[in-house]
């Protein structure tokens, strides 16, 4: 029998104005994705937005690219 694939919770939420934010922070998804496509590493994104965690940034980028 093949075991179930692991699941991962993606830390995204929609605020009261319809903006998609990461976790409990005020950081917008579009800012993280833009930084990533401009060549920034997940660690560099966390340096720019210290309220984020590296794990959250990796999760969001992985989800977005999938």
C-alpha positions as CSV (number, residue, x, y, z in Angstrom):
1,X,0.0,0.0,0.0
2,X,1.3,3.5,-0.9
3,X,1.2,5.9,2.1
4,X,-0.7,9.1,1.8
5,X,1.3,12.1,0.5
6,X,2.2,14.6,3.2
7,X,0.0,17.7,3.3
8,X,1.2,21.2,4.0
9,X,-0.8,24.2,5.1
10,X,-0.2,27.3,3.0
11,X,-0.2,30.4,5.2
12,X,-2.4,32.6,3.1
13,X,-5.4,34.6,4.1
14,X,-7.7,37.2,2.5
15,X,-8.1,40.4,4.6
16,X,-11.3,42.4,4.9
17,X,-10.4,44.4,1.8
18,X,-9.8,41.4,-0.4
19,X,-6.0,41.5,-0.3
20,X,-4.2,38.2,0.0
21,X,-1.7,38.3,2.9
22,X,0.8,35.8,4.2
23,X,0.0,34.2,7.6
24,X,-0.8,36.7,10.3
25,X,1.4,39.4,8.8
26,X,0.5,42.4,6.7
27,X,2.8,41.3,3.9
28,X,1.0,41.0,0.6
29,X,1.3,37.8,-1.5
30,X,2.1,39.9,-4.6
31,X,5.1,41.5,-2.9
32,X,6.7,38.1,-2.1
33,X,6.0,36.7,-5.6
34,X,7.3,39.8,-7.3
35,X,10.5,39.7,-5.3
36,X,10.9,36.0,-6.1
37,X,10.5,36.5,-9.8
38,X,13.0,39.4,-9.6
39,X,15.5,36.9,-8.5
40,X,15.3,37.3,-4.7
41,X,15.9,34.1,-2.6
42,X,13.4,33.1,0.1
43,X,16.0,34.1,2.7
44,X,16.4,37.5,1.0
45,X,12.7,38.0,1.1
46,X,12.6,37.3,4.8
47,X,15.4,39.8,5.2
48,X,13.2,42.4,3.5
49,X,10.1,41.4,5.4
50,X,11.2,40.2,8.9
51,X,7.7,39.4,10.0
52,X,7.8,36.5,7.6
53,X,9.4,33.1,8.3
54,X,11.5,31.3,5.8
55,X,9.2,28.3,6.0
56,X,6.2,30.5,5.2
57,X,8.0,32.0,2.2
58,X,9.0,28.6,0.8
59,X,5.4,27.3,1.3
60,X,3.9,30.3,-0.5
61,X,6.3,30.2,-3.4
62,X,5.8,26.4,-3.7
63,X,2.0,26.8,-3.7
64,X,2.1,29.7,-6.2
65,X,4.4,27.8,-8.6
66,X,2.3,24.6,-8.5
